[in-house]
Amino acid sequence: MNDVRVGSSTNGLAPVSVAERSLAAGAWQWAGLATVAIAAVLADQITKHIVTRTLSLDDSVHVAGPLSIHHVQNSGIAFGFFSSATAVVTVVTAGAVVWMLVFFARSGSRHPVLPAALGLLIGGSLSNLVDRIRLHHVTDFIDLKWWPAFNLADSFIVVGVAILLTALVAADRQPRPPRRTLDVAAR
């Protein structure tokens, strides 16, 4: 009688000892990422549009406590760093967005929070990137007096990173179940 190997590797003789699922992003992960990223871009662009149409540059409106809406322009990145290197910041940001998309394509189903976290990161990065390309600066307007002014895209990026770090820490603390192996040769 012939030896039939169920689940063998591509050479047909070596048994597969571990069955693994693909970590690539599926349709639902891509839909989640796209939804979050588009919502982030729209929210950021709409609020920037309202601020630029309502307030002149450097005008401010007190909202409550330390919060003010203060129309400022930033040609750099966080805290105004690299303000004279807008082209470099644009290229690095575009490269980071491409890298995040490639990572997501390969690992989007690895963790359930990846579509939301990377959607916020990509959406925030893209919205600021659009401004850098179109205007050569980013409009910031959320002013807490004790922190440099920022915008919604910056907030989305920070929240996306916080979600990723929280998921990594939580995954690191949970004991992993033992890996189940399937040895068809032993049957």
SEMIVO-493244 format. One record per residue: residue in three letters; residue number from 1; x, y, z of N, C-alpha, C, O in turn. Coordinates in nm, 2 decimals. Layout:
% residues N
{'ALA'; NUM; {X; Y; Z}; {X; Y; Z}; {X; Y; Z}; {X; Y; Z}} ...
END
This chain:
% residues 187
{'MET'; 1; {0.08; -0.12; 0.00}; {0.00; 0.00; 0.00}; {0.09; 0.12; 0.00}; {0.20; 0.12; 0.06}} {'ASN'; 2; {0.05; 0.23; -0.07}; {0.12; 0.35; -0.08}; {0.11; 0.43; 0.05}; {0.00; 0.43; 0.11}} {'ASP'; 3; {0.21; 0.51; 0.08}; {0.21; 0.60; 0.20}; {0.15; 0.73; 0.16}; {0.22; 0.80; 0.07}} {'VAL'; 4; {0.04; 0.77; 0.21}; {-0.02; 0.90; 0.18}; {0.01; 0.99; 0.29}; {-0.02; 0.97; 0.41}} {'ARG'; 5; {0.07; 1.11; 0.26}; {0.10; 1.21; 0.36}; {0.01; 1.33; 0.34}; {0.01; 1.40; 0.25}} {'VAL'; 6; {-0.07; 1.34; 0.44}; {-0.17; 1.45; 0.45}; {-0.09; 1.57; 0.50}; {-0.04; 1.56; 0.61}} {'GLY'; 7; {-0.10; 1.69; 0.44}; {-0.04; 1.81; 0.49}; {0.11; 1.81; 0.47}; {0.18; 1.87; 0.55}} {'SER'; 8; {0.16; 1.74; 0.37}; {0.31; 1.74; 0.35}; {0.35; 1.87; 0.28}; {0.27; 1.94; 0.22}} {'SER'; 9; {0.48; 1.89; 0.28}; {0.54; 2.01; 0.22}; {0.54; 2.00; 0.07}; {0.50; 1.90; 0.01}} {'THR'; 10; {0.60; 2.10; 0.00}; {0.59; 2.10; -0.14}; {0.67; 1.99; -0.21}; {0.65; 1.96; -0.32}} {'ASN'; 11; {0.77; 1.93; -0.14}; {0.84; 1.82; -0.20}; {0.77; 1.69; -0.19}; {0.81; 1.59; -0.25}} {'GLY'; 12; {0.66; 1.69; -0.11}; {0.57; 1.57; -0.11}; {0.63; 1.46; -0.02}; {0.56; 1.36; 0.01}} {'LEU'; 13; {0.74; 1.47; 0.04}; {0.80; 1.37; 0.12}; {0.82; 1.41; 0.27}; {0.81; 1.33; 0.36}} {'ALA'; 14; {0.85; 1.54; 0.29}; {0.88; 1.59; 0.42}; {0.75; 1.63; 0.49}; {0.67; 1.71; 0.43}} {'PRO'; 15; {0.72; 1.57; 0.60}; {0.59; 1.61; 0.67}; {0.59; 1.75; 0.72}; {0.70; 1.80; 0.76}} {'VAL'; 16; {0.48; 1.81; 0.73}; {0.46; 1.94; 0.78}; {0.44; 1.92; 0.93}; {0.34; 1.85; 0.97}} {'SER'; 17; {0.52; 1.98; 1.01}; {0.51; 1.97; 1.16}; {0.43; 2.08; 1.22}; {0.38; 2.06; 1.33}} {'VAL'; 18; {0.42; 2.19; 1.16}; {0.34; 2.30; 1.22}; {0.25; 2.36; 1.11}; {0.30; 2.40; 1.00}} {'ALA'; 19; {0.13; 2.38; 1.14}; {0.04; 2.45; 1.05}; {0.03; 2.59; 1.09}; {-0.01; 2.62; 1.21}} {'GLU'; 20; {0.05; 2.68; 1.01}; {0.05; 2.82; 1.04}; {-0.05; 2.90; 0.95}; {-0.06; 2.86; 0.83}} {'ARG'; 21; {-0.11; 3.00; 1.01}; {-0.20; 3.08; 0.93}; {-0.13; 3.20; 0.87}; {-0.02; 3.24; 0.93}} {'SER'; 22; {-0.18; 3.25; 0.77}; {-0.12; 3.37; 0.71}; {-0.14; 3.49; 0.80}; {-0.25; 3.51; 0.85}} {'LEU'; 23; {-0.04; 3.58; 0.81}; {-0.06; 3.70; 0.89}; {-0.09; 3.82; 0.80}; {-0.11; 3.93; 0.84}} {'ALA'; 24; {-0.10; 3.79; 0.67}; {-0.13; 3.90; 0.57}; {-0.27; 3.96; 0.60}; {-0.36; 3.89; 0.64}} {'ALA'; 25; {-0.28; 4.09; 0.57}; {-0.41; 4.16; 0.59}; {-0.51; 4.10; 0.49}; {-0.48; 4.09; 0.37}} {'GLY'; 26; {-0.63; 4.08; 0.54}; {-0.74; 4.03; 0.45}; {-0.83; 4.15; 0.42}; {-0.80; 4.27; 0.46}} {'ALA'; 27; {-0.93; 4.12; 0.35}; {-1.02; 4.23; 0.31}; {-1.08; 4.31; 0.42}; {-1.09; 4.43; 0.41}} {'TRP'; 28; {-1.12; 4.24; 0.53}; {-1.18; 4.31; 0.65}; {-1.07; 4.40; 0.71}; {-1.11; 4.51; 0.76}} {'GLN'; 29; {-0.95; 4.36; 0.72}; {-0.84; 4.44; 0.78}; {-0.82; 4.56; 0.70}; {-0.81; 4.67; 0.75}} {'TRP'; 30; {-0.81; 4.54; 0.56}; {-0.79; 4.66; 0.47}; {-0.91; 4.75; 0.48}; {-0.89; 4.88; 0.48}} {'ALA'; 31; {-1.03; 4.70; 0.49}; {-1.15; 4.79; 0.50}; {-1.14; 4.87; 0.63}; {-1.17; 4.99; 0.63}} {'GLY'; 32; {-1.10; 4.81; 0.74}; {-1.09; 4.88; 0.87}; {-0.98; 4.98; 0.86}; {-1.01; 5.10; 0.91}} {'LEU'; 33; {-0.87; 4.95; 0.81}; {-0.76; 5.05; 0.80}; {-0.80; 5.16; 0.71}; {-0.78; 5.28; 0.75}} {'ALA'; 34; {-0.86; 5.14; 0.60}; {-0.90; 5.24; 0.51}; {-1.01; 5.33; 0.57}; {-1.00; 5.46; 0.56}} {'THR'; 35; {-1.10; 5.28; 0.64}; {-1.21; 5.35; 0.71}; {-1.15; 5.45; 0.81}; {-1.18; 5.57; 0.81}} {'VAL'; 36; {-1.06; 5.40; 0.89}; {-1.00; 5.48; 1.00}; {-0.91; 5.59; 0.94}; {-0.92; 5.70; 0.98}} {'ALA'; 37; {-0.83; 5.55; 0.84}; {-0.74; 5.65; 0.78}; {-0.82; 5.76; 0.71}; {-0.78; 5.87; 0.72}} {'ILE'; 38; {-0.92; 5.72; 0.63}; {-1.00; 5.82; 0.56}; {-1.07; 5.92; 0.66}; {-1.07; 6.04; 0.64}} {'ALA'; 39; {-1.12; 5.86; 0.77}; {-1.19; 5.94; 0.87}; {-1.09; 6.04; 0.93}; {-1.13; 6.15; 0.96}} {'ALA'; 40; {-0.97; 5.99; 0.96}; {-0.87; 6.07; 1.02}; {-0.83; 6.19; 0.93}; {-0.82; 6.30; 0.97}} {'VAL'; 41; {-0.81; 6.16; 0.80}; {-0.77; 6.26; 0.70}; {-0.88; 6.36; 0.69}; {-0.86; 6.49; 0.70}} {'LEU'; 42; {-1.01; 6.32; 0.68}; {-1.12; 6.41; 0.67}; {-1.14; 6.50; 0.79}; {-1.15; 6.62; 0.78}} {'ALA'; 43; {-1.13; 6.44; 0.91}; {-1.15; 6.52; 1.03}; {-1.04; 6.62; 1.04}; {-1.07; 6.74; 1.08}} {'ASP'; 44; {-0.91; 6.59; 1.01}; {-0.80; 6.68; 1.02}; {-0.82; 6.79; 0.92}; {-0.80; 6.91; 0.95}} {'GLN'; 45; {-0.84; 6.75; 0.79}; {-0.85; 6.85; 0.69}; {-0.97; 6.95; 0.71}; {-0.96; 7.07; 0.68}} {'ILE'; 46; {-1.08; 6.90; 0.76}; {-1.20; 6.98; 0.78}; {-1.17; 7.08; 0.89}; {-1.20; 7.20; 0.88}} {'THR'; 47; {-1.11; 7.04; 1.00}; {-1.08; 7.13; 1.11}; {-0.98; 7.23; 1.07}; {-0.99; 7.35; 1.11}} {'LYS'; 48; {-0.88; 7.19; 1.00}; {-0.78; 7.29; 0.95}; {-0.84; 7.39; 0.86}; {-0.81; 7.51; 0.86}} {'HIS'; 49; {-0.93; 7.35; 0.77}; {-1.00; 7.44; 0.68}; {-1.09; 7.54; 0.76}; {-1.09; 7.66; 0.73}} {'ILE'; 50; {-1.16; 7.49; 0.87}; {-1.24; 7.58; 0.95}; {-1.15; 7.69; 1.02}; {-1.18; 7.80; 1.02}} {'VAL'; 51; {-1.04; 7.64; 1.07}; {-0.95; 7.73; 1.14}; {-0.89; 7.84; 1.05}; {-0.89; 7.96; 1.08}} {'THR'; 52; {-0.84; 7.79; 0.93}; {-0.78; 7.89; 0.84}; {-0.88; 7.99; 0.78}; {-0.85; 8.10; 0.74}} {'ARG'; 53; {-1.01; 7.95; 0.77}; {-1.11; 8.04; 0.72}; {-1.17; 8.13; 0.83}; {-1.22; 8.24; 0.80}} {'THR'; 54; {-1.16; 8.09; 0.95}; {-1.22; 8.16; 1.06}; {-1.12; 8.26; 1.13}; {-1.15; 8.37; 1.17}} {'LEU'; 55; {-0.99; 8.21; 1.15}; {-0.89; 8.29; 1.22}; {-0.78; 8.33; 1.13}; {-0.73; 8.25; 1.04}} {'SER'; 56; {-0.73; 8.45; 1.14}; {-0.61; 8.50; 1.07}; {-0.49; 8.43; 1.13}; {-0.50; 8.38; 1.25}} {'LEU'; 57; {-0.38; 8.43; 1.06}; {-0.26; 8.37; 1.11}; {-0.22; 8.44; 1.24}; {-0.22; 8.56; 1.25}} {'ASP'; 58; {-0.19; 8.36; 1.35}; {-0.15; 8.40; 1.48}; {-0.27; 8.45; 1.57}; {-0.24; 8.50; 1.68}} {'ASP'; 59; {-0.39; 8.45; 1.51}; {-0.51; 8.48; 1.60}; {-0.54; 8.37; 1.69}; {-0.51; 8.25; 1.66}} {'SER'; 60; {-0.61; 8.40; 1.80}; {-0.64; 8.29; 1.90}; {-0.78; 8.32; 1.96}; {-0.82; 8.43; 1.97}} {'VAL'; 61; {-0.85; 8.21; 1.99}; {-0.97; 8.22; 2.06}; {-0.97; 8.12; 2.18}; {-0.94; 8.01; 2.16}} {'HIS'; 62; {-0.99; 8.18; 2.30}; {-0.99; 8.10; 2.42}; {-1.11; 8.01; 2.42}; {-1.22; 8.06; 2.40}} {'VAL'; 63; {-1.09; 7.88; 2.46}; {-1.21; 7.79; 2.46}; {-1.25; 7.76; 2.61}; {-1.36; 7.80; 2.65}} {'ALA'; 64; {-1.16; 7.71; 2.68}; {-1.18; 7.68; 2.82}; {-1.05; 7.64; 2.89}; {-0.97; 7.57; 2.83}} {'GLY'; 65; {-1.03; 7.68; 3.01}; {-0.91; 7.65; 3.09}; {-0.79; 7.69; 3.01}; {-0.78; 7.80; 2.96}} {'PRO'; 66; {-0.69; 7.59; 2.99}; {-0.57; 7.63; 2.91}; {-0.59; 7.61; 2.76}; {-0.50; 7.64; 2.68}} {'LEU'; 67; {-0.71; 7.56; 2.72}; {-0.73; 7.53; 2.58}; {-0.77; 7.65; 2.50}; {-0.87; 7.72; 2.53}} {'SER'; 68; {-0.70; 7.68; 2.39}; {-0.73; 7.78; 2.29}; {-0.71; 7.73; 2.15}; {-0.64; 7.63; 2.13}} {'ILE'; 69; {-0.79; 7.79; 2.06}; {-0.77; 7.76; 1.92}; {-0.68; 7.88; 1.87}; {-0.72; 7.99; 1.87}} {'HIS'; 70; {-0.56; 7.84; 1.83}; {-0.46; 7.94; 1.79}; {-0.40; 7.90; 1.65}; {-0.34; 7.80; 1.64}} {'HIS'; 71; {-0.43; 7.98; 1.55}; {-0.39; 7.95; 1.42}; {-0.24; 7.98; 1.40}; {-0.20; 8.10; 1.40}} {'VAL'; 72; {-0.16; 7.87; 1.38}; {-0.02; 7.89; 1.36}; {0.02; 7.79; 1.24}; {-0.05; 7.70; 1.20}} {'GLN'; 73; {0.14; 7.82; 1.18}; {0.19; 7.74; 1.07}; {0.32; 7.68; 1.12}; {0.40; 7.74; 1.19}} {'ASN'; 74; {0.34; 7.55; 1.08}; {0.46; 7.48; 1.12}; {0.52; 7.41; 1.00}; {0.46; 7.33; 0.94}} {'SER'; 75; {0.64; 7.45; 0.96}; {0.70; 7.39; 0.84}; {0.79; 7.27; 0.88}; {0.84; 7.21; 0.79}} {'GLY'; 76; {0.80; 7.25; 1.00}; {0.88; 7.13; 1.05}; {0.79; 7.02; 1.10}; {0.68; 7.00; 1.05}} {'ILE'; 77; {0.85; 6.94; 1.19}; {0.78; 6.83; 1.25}; {0.74; 6.87; 1.39}; {0.74; 6.99; 1.42}} {'ALA'; 78; {0.73; 6.77; 1.48}; {0.69; 6.80; 1.62}; {0.79; 6.90; 1.68}; {0.91; 6.89; 1.66}} {'PHE'; 79; {0.73; 6.99; 1.75}; {0.80; 7.10; 1.82}; {0.88; 7.19; 1.73}; {0.97; 7.26; 1.77}} {'GLY'; 80; {0.84; 7.19; 1.60}; {0.91; 7.28; 1.51}; {1.05; 7.23; 1.46}; {1.11; 7.30; 1.39}} {'PHE'; 81; {1.09; 7.11; 1.50}; {1.22; 7.05; 1.45}; {1.22; 7.04; 1.30}; {1.11; 7.02; 1.24}} {'PHE'; 82; {1.33; 7.06; 1.24}; {1.35; 7.05; 1.09}; {1.27; 7.15; 1.01}; {1.22; 7.11; 0.90}} {'SER'; 83; {1.24; 7.26; 1.07}; {1.15; 7.36; 1.00}; {1.21; 7.41; 0.87}; {1.14; 7.46; 0.78}} {'SER'; 84; {1.34; 7.40; 0.85}; {1.40; 7.44; 0.73}; {1.43; 7.33; 0.63}; {1.49; 7.34; 0.53}} {'ALA'; 85; {1.38; 7.21; 0.66}; {1.40; 7.09; 0.58}; {1.26; 7.03; 0.54}; {1.24; 6.91; 0.55}} {'THR'; 86; {1.17; 7.11; 0.49}; {1.04; 7.06; 0.45}; {1.05; 6.95; 0.35}; {0.97; 6.86; 0.35}} {'ALA'; 87; {1.14; 6.96; 0.25}; {1.15; 6.86; 0.14}; {1.19; 6.72; 0.21}; {1.14; 6.62; 0.17}} {'VAL'; 88; {1.29; 6.73; 0.30}; {1.33; 6.60; 0.36}; {1.22; 6.54; 0.45}; {1.20; 6.42; 0.45}} {'VAL'; 89; {1.15; 6.63; 0.52}; {1.04; 6.58; 0.61}; {0.93; 6.52; 0.52}; {0.87; 6.42; 0.56}} {'THR'; 90; {0.91; 6.58; 0.40}; {0.81; 6.52; 0.31}; {0.85; 6.39; 0.26}; {0.76; 6.30; 0.26}} {'VAL'; 91; {0.97; 6.37; 0.22}; {1.02; 6.24; 0.17}; {1.02; 6.14; 0.28}; {0.98; 6.02; 0.26}} {'VAL'; 92; {1.07; 6.17; 0.40}; {1.07; 6.08; 0.51}; {0.93; 6.03; 0.55}; {0.90; 5.92; 0.58}} {'THR'; 93; {0.83; 6.13; 0.55}; {0.70; 6.10; 0.59}; {0.63; 6.01; 0.48}; {0.57; 5.91; 0.52}} {'ALA'; 94; {0.66; 6.03; 0.35}; {0.60; 5.95; 0.25}; {0.66; 5.81; 0.26}; {0.59; 5.71; 0.24}} {'GLY'; 95; {0.79; 5.80; 0.29}; {0.86; 5.67; 0.30}; {0.80; 5.59; 0.42}; {0.78; 5.47; 0.42}} {'ALA'; 96; {0.77; 5.66; 0.53}; {0.71; 5.60; 0.65}; {0.57; 5.55; 0.62}; {0.53; 5.44; 0.66}} {'VAL'; 97; {0.49; 5.62; 0.54}; {0.36; 5.58; 0.50}; {0.37; 5.45; 0.42}; {0.29; 5.36; 0.44}} {'VAL'; 98; {0.46; 5.45; 0.32}; {0.48; 5.33; 0.24}; {0.52; 5.21; 0.32}; {0.47; 5.10; 0.31}} {'TRP'; 99; {0.61; 5.23; 0.41}; {0.66; 5.12; 0.50}; {0.54; 5.07; 0.58}; {0.53; 4.95; 0.60}} {'MET'; 100; {0.46; 5.16; 0.64}; {0.34; 5.11; 0.72}; {0.25; 5.03; 0.64}; {0.19; 4.93; 0.68}} {'LEU'; 101; {0.22; 5.07; 0.51}; {0.13; 5.00; 0.42}; {0.19; 4.86; 0.39}; {0.12; 4.76; 0.39}} {'VAL'; 102; {0.32; 4.85; 0.36}; {0.38; 4.72; 0.34}; {0.38; 4.63; 0.46}; {0.34; 4.51; 0.45}} {'PHE'; 103; {0.41; 4.69; 0.58}; {0.40; 4.61; 0.70}; {0.26; 4.56; 0.72}; {0.24; 4.44; 0.76}} {'PHE'; 104; {0.16; 4.65; 0.70}; {0.02; 4.61; 0.72}; {-0.02; 4.50; 0.62}; {-0.09; 4.40; 0.66}} {'ALA'; 105; {0.03; 4.51; 0.49}; {-0.01; 4.41; 0.39}; {0.05; 4.27; 0.44}; {-0.02; 4.17; 0.41}} {'ARG'; 106; {0.16; 4.27; 0.50}; {0.22; 4.14; 0.54}; {0.17; 4.09; 0.68}; {0.17; 3.97; 0.70}} {'SER'; 107; {0.13; 4.19; 0.77}; {0.10; 4.15; 0.91}; {-0.03; 4.20; 0.96}; {-0.05; 4.20; 1.08}} {'GLY'; 108; {-0.12; 4.24; 0.87}; {-0.24; 4.31; 0.91}; {-0.34; 4.22; 1.00}; {-0.42; 4.28; 1.07}} {'SER'; 109; {-0.33; 4.09; 0.99}; {-0.41; 4.01; 1.07}; {-0.34; 3.96; 1.20}; {-0.40; 3.87; 1.27}} {'ARG'; 110; {-0.22; 4.01; 1.22}; {-0.15; 3.96; 1.34}; {-0.22; 4.00; 1.47}; {-0.21; 3.92; 1.57}} {'HIS'; 111; {-0.28; 4.12; 1.48}; {-0.34; 4.16; 1.60}; {-0.47; 4.24; 1.56}; {-0.46; 4.32; 1.46}} {'PRO'; 112; {-0.57; 4.23; 1.63}; {-0.70; 4.30; 1.60}; {-0.70; 4.45; 1.60}; {-0.78; 4.51; 1.54}} {'VAL'; 113; {-0.60; 4.51; 1.68}; {-0.59; 4.65; 1.68}; {-0.51; 4.72; 1.57}; {-0.51; 4.84; 1.56}} {'LEU'; 114; {-0.44; 4.64; 1.49}; {-0.36; 4.69; 1.39}; {-0.43; 4.78; 1.29}; {-0.38; 4.89; 1.25}} {'PRO'; 115; {-0.55; 4.74; 1.24}; {-0.62; 4.83; 1.14}; {-0.65; 4.97; 1.20}; {-0.63; 5.07; 1.14}} {'ALA'; 116; {-0.69; 4.97; 1.33}; {-0.73; 5.10; 1.39}; {-0.60; 5.18; 1.42}; {-0.59; 5.30; 1.39}} {'ALA'; 117; {-0.50; 5.12; 1.48}; {-0.38; 5.19; 1.52}; {-0.30; 5.24; 1.40}; {-0.27; 5.36; 1.39}} {'LEU'; 118; {-0.28; 5.15; 1.30}; {-0.21; 5.20; 1.18}; {-0.30; 5.29; 1.09}; {-0.25; 5.37; 1.02}} {'GLY'; 119; {-0.43; 5.27; 1.10}; {-0.52; 5.36; 1.03}; {-0.50; 5.50; 1.08}; {-0.50; 5.60; 1.01}} {'LEU'; 120; {-0.49; 5.52; 1.22}; {-0.47; 5.65; 1.28}; {-0.33; 5.71; 1.24}; {-0.32; 5.82; 1.20}} {'LEU'; 121; {-0.23; 5.62; 1.24}; {-0.10; 5.67; 1.21}; {-0.09; 5.71; 1.06}; {-0.04; 5.81; 1.03}} {'ILE'; 122; {-0.14; 5.62; 0.97}; {-0.14; 5.65; 0.83}; {-0.22; 5.77; 0.80}; {-0.18; 5.86; 0.72}} {'GLY'; 123; {-0.34; 5.78; 0.85}; {-0.43; 5.89; 0.83}; {-0.37; 6.03; 0.87}; {-0.38; 6.12; 0.80}} {'GLY'; 124; {-0.32; 6.03; 0.99}; {-0.26; 6.15; 1.04}; {-0.13; 6.19; 0.96}; {-0.12; 6.31; 0.93}} {'SER'; 125; {-0.05; 6.09; 0.93}; {0.07; 6.12; 0.85}; {0.03; 6.17; 0.71}; {0.09; 6.27; 0.66}} {'LEU'; 126; {-0.07; 6.11; 0.65}; {-0.11; 6.15; 0.51}; {-0.17; 6.29; 0.51}; {-0.14; 6.37; 0.42}} {'SER'; 127; {-0.25; 6.32; 0.62}; {-0.31; 6.45; 0.62}; {-0.21; 6.56; 0.63}; {-0.21; 6.66; 0.56}} {'ASN'; 128; {-0.11; 6.54; 0.72}; {0.00; 6.64; 0.73}; {0.09; 6.64; 0.61}; {0.14; 6.75; 0.57}} {'LEU'; 129; {0.10; 6.53; 0.54}; {0.18; 6.52; 0.42}; {0.11; 6.60; 0.31}; {0.18; 6.67; 0.23}} {'VAL'; 130; {-0.02; 6.59; 0.30}; {-0.09; 6.66; 0.20}; {-0.07; 6.81; 0.22}; {-0.05; 6.89; 0.12}} {'ASP'; 131; {-0.07; 6.86; 0.34}; {-0.05; 7.00; 0.37}; {0.10; 7.04; 0.33}; {0.12; 7.15; 0.28}} {'ARG'; 132; {0.19; 6.96; 0.37}; {0.33; 6.99; 0.33}; {0.35; 7.00; 0.18}; {0.42; 7.09; 0.14}} {'ILE'; 133; {0.29; 6.91; 0.11}; {0.31; 6.91; -0.04}; {0.23; 7.03; -0.10}; {0.28; 7.10; -0.18}} {'ARG'; 134; {0.11; 7.06; -0.05}; {0.02; 7.16; -0.10}; {0.06; 7.30; -0.05}; {0.06; 7.39; -0.13}} {'LEU'; 135; {0.09; 7.31; 0.07}; {0.11; 7.45; 0.13}; {0.26; 7.47; 0.18}; {0.29; 7.59; 0.21}} {'HIS'; 136; {0.34; 7.37; 0.19}; {0.47; 7.38; 0.24}; {0.48; 7.41; 0.39}; {0.58; 7.45; 0.44}} {'HIS'; 137; {0.37; 7.38; 0.45}; {0.36; 7.39; 0.60}; {0.24; 7.32; 0.65}; {0.15; 7.28; 0.57}} {'VAL'; 138; {0.23; 7.30; 0.78}; {0.11; 7.23; 0.84}; {0.05; 7.34; 0.93}; {0.11; 7.41; 1.00}} {'THR'; 139; {-0.09; 7.34; 0.92}; {-0.16; 7.43; 1.01}; {-0.18; 7.36; 1.15}; {-0.24; 7.25; 1.15}} {'ASP'; 140; {-0.14; 7.42; 1.25}; {-0.16; 7.38; 1.39}; {-0.25; 7.47; 1.45}; {-0.25; 7.59; 1.42}} {'PHE'; 141; {-0.33; 7.43; 1.55}; {-0.43; 7.51; 1.61}; {-0.47; 7.48; 1.75}; {-0.53; 7.56; 1.82}} {'ILE'; 142; {-0.45; 7.36; 1.80}; {-0.48; 7.32; 1.93}; {-0.37; 7.37; 2.03}; {-0.26; 7.32; 2.02}} {'ASP'; 143; {-0.40; 7.47; 2.11}; {-0.30; 7.53; 2.20}; {-0.34; 7.51; 2.34}; {-0.44; 7.55; 2.39}} {'LEU'; 144; {-0.25; 7.44; 2.42}; {-0.28; 7.42; 2.56}; {-0.19; 7.51; 2.65}; {-0.19; 7.49; 2.77}} {'LYS'; 145; {-0.12; 7.60; 2.59}; {-0.04; 7.70; 2.66}; {0.09; 7.64; 2.71}; {0.20; 7.70; 2.70}} {'TRP'; 146; {0.09; 7.52; 2.77}; {0.21; 7.46; 2.82}; {0.27; 7.36; 2.73}; {0.37; 7.29; 2.76}} {'TRP'; 147; {0.21; 7.34; 2.61}; {0.26; 7.25; 2.51}; {0.26; 7.32; 2.37}; {0.17; 7.40; 2.35}} {'PRO'; 148; {0.35; 7.29; 2.28}; {0.34; 7.35; 2.15}; {0.21; 7.32; 2.08}; {0.16; 7.21; 2.10}} {'ALA'; 149; {0.16; 7.41; 2.00}; {0.04; 7.39; 1.93}; {0.05; 7.27; 1.83}; {0.16; 7.24; 1.78}} {'PHE'; 150; {-0.06; 7.20; 1.82}; {-0.07; 7.08; 1.73}; {-0.20; 7.08; 1.66}; {-0.29; 7.17; 1.68}} {'ASN'; 151; {-0.22; 6.97; 1.58}; {-0.35; 6.96; 1.51}; {-0.41; 6.82; 1.54}; {-0.35; 6.74; 1.61}} {'LEU'; 152; {-0.52; 6.79; 1.48}; {-0.58; 6.66; 1.50}; {-0.50; 6.54; 1.44}; {-0.49; 6.44; 1.50}} {'ALA'; 153; {-0.43; 6.57; 1.33}; {-0.34; 6.46; 1.27}; {-0.23; 6.42; 1.37}; {-0.20; 6.31; 1.38}} {'ASP'; 154; {-0.18; 6.52; 1.43}; {-0.07; 6.49; 1.54}; {-0.13; 6.41; 1.65}; {-0.07; 6.31; 1.69}} {'SER'; 155; {-0.25; 6.44; 1.69}; {-0.32; 6.36; 1.79}; {-0.35; 6.22; 1.75}; {-0.33; 6.13; 1.82}} {'PHE'; 156; {-0.39; 6.20; 1.62}; {-0.42; 6.07; 1.57}; {-0.29; 5.99; 1.57}; {-0.29; 5.87; 1.60}} {'ILE'; 157; {-0.18; 6.05; 1.53}; {-0.05; 5.98; 1.53}; {-0.01; 5.93; 1.67}; {0.03; 5.82; 1.69}} {'VAL'; 158; {-0.02; 6.02; 1.77}; {0.01; 5.99; 1.91}; {-0.08; 5.88; 1.96}; {-0.03; 5.78; 2.02}} {'VAL'; 159; {-0.21; 5.89; 1.93}; {-0.30; 5.78; 1.98}; {-0.27; 5.65; 1.91}; {-0.28; 5.55; 1.97}} {'GLY'; 160; {-0.24; 5.65; 1.78}; {-0.21; 5.53; 1.71}; {-0.09; 5.46; 1.77}; {-0.09; 5.34; 1.79}} {'VAL'; 161; {0.02; 5.54; 1.80}; {0.14; 5.48; 1.86}; {0.10; 5.43; 2.00}; {0.15; 5.32; 2.04}} {'ALA'; 162; {0.02; 5.50; 2.08}; {-0.02; 5.46; 2.21}; {-0.09; 5.32; 2.20}; {-0.07; 5.23; 2.29}} {'ILE'; 163; {-0.18; 5.31; 2.11}; {-0.25; 5.18; 2.09}; {-0.16; 5.07; 2.06}; {-0.17; 4.96; 2.12}} {'LEU'; 164; {-0.06; 5.09; 1.97}; {0.03; 4.99; 1.93}; {0.12; 4.95; 2.05}; {0.14; 4.83; 2.07}} {'LEU'; 165; {0.17; 5.05; 2.12}; {0.25; 5.02; 2.24}; {0.17; 4.94; 2.35}; {0.22; 4.85; 2.41}} {'THR'; 166; {0.05; 4.98; 2.37}; {-0.03; 4.91; 2.47}; {-0.06; 4.77; 2.42}; {-0.05; 4.68; 2.51}} {'ALA'; 167; {-0.09; 4.75; 2.30}; {-0.11; 4.61; 2.25}; {0.02; 4.53; 2.26}; {0.01; 4.41; 2.29}} {'LEU'; 168; {0.14; 4.59; 2.23}; {0.26; 4.51; 2.24}; {0.29; 4.48; 2.39}; {0.33; 4.36; 2.42}} {'VAL'; 169; {0.27; 4.57; 2.48}; {0.29; 4.54; 2.62}; {0.19; 4.43; 2.67}; {0.23; 4.34; 2.74}} {'ALA'; 170; {0.07; 4.44; 2.63}; {-0.03; 4.34; 2.67}; {0.00; 4.21; 2.62}; {-0.02; 4.11; 2.68}} {'ALA'; 171; {0.04; 4.20; 2.49}; {0.08; 4.07; 2.43}; {0.20; 4.01; 2.49}; {0.21; 3.89; 2.50}} {'ASP'; 172; {0.29; 4.10; 2.54}; {0.41; 4.05; 2.60}; {0.38; 3.99; 2.74}; {0.46; 3.90; 2.78}} {'ARG'; 173; {0.28; 4.04; 2.81}; {0.25; 3.99; 2.94}; {0.17; 3.86; 2.94}; {0.17; 3.79; 3.04}} {'GLN'; 174; {0.09; 3.84; 2.83}; {0.01; 3.72; 2.83}; {0.09; 3.60; 2.79}; {0.17; 3.60; 2.69}} {'PRO'; 175; {0.09; 3.49; 2.87}; {0.16; 3.37; 2.83}; {0.10; 3.31; 2.70}; {-0.02; 3.31; 2.68}} {'ARG'; 176; {0.19; 3.28; 2.61}; {0.15; 3.22; 2.49}; {0.12; 3.07; 2.50}; {0.19; 3.00; 2.57}} {'PRO'; 177; {0.01; 3.03; 2.44}; {-0.03; 2.89; 2.45}; {0.08; 2.81; 2.38}; {0.14; 2.86; 2.28}} {'PRO'; 178; {0.10; 2.69; 2.42}; {0.21; 2.61; 2.35}; {0.17; 2.58; 2.21}; {0.05; 2.57; 2.17}} {'ARG'; 179; {0.26; 2.58; 2.12}; {0.24; 2.57; 1.98}; {0.20; 2.42; 1.95}; {0.28; 2.33; 1.99}} {'ARG'; 180; {0.09; 2.40; 1.89}; {0.04; 2.27; 1.86}; {0.11; 2.22; 1.73}; {0.11; 2.29; 1.63}} {'THR'; 181; {0.16; 2.10; 1.74}; {0.22; 2.05; 1.61}; {0.14; 1.93; 1.56}; {0.07; 1.86; 1.64}} {'LEU'; 182; {0.15; 1.91; 1.44}; {0.08; 1.80; 1.37}; {0.18; 1.72; 1.30}; {0.24; 1.76; 1.20}} {'ASP'; 183; {0.21; 1.60; 1.36}; {0.31; 1.51; 1.29}; {0.23; 1.40; 1.23}; {0.19; 1.30; 1.30}} {'VAL'; 184; {0.21; 1.41; 1.10}; {0.13; 1.31; 1.03}; {0.21; 1.18; 1.01}; {0.15; 1.07; 0.98}} {'ALA'; 185; {0.34; 1.19; 1.02}; {0.42; 1.06; 1.01}; {0.40; 0.97; 1.12}; {0.42; 0.85; 1.11}} {'ALA'; 186; {0.36; 1.02; 1.24}; {0.35; 0.94; 1.36}; {0.22; 0.86; 1.36}; {0.20; 0.77; 1.44}} {'ARG'; 187; {0.13; 0.89; 1.27}; {0.00; 0.83; 1.27}; {0.00; 0.70; 1.20}; {-0.10; 0.63; 1.19}} 
END
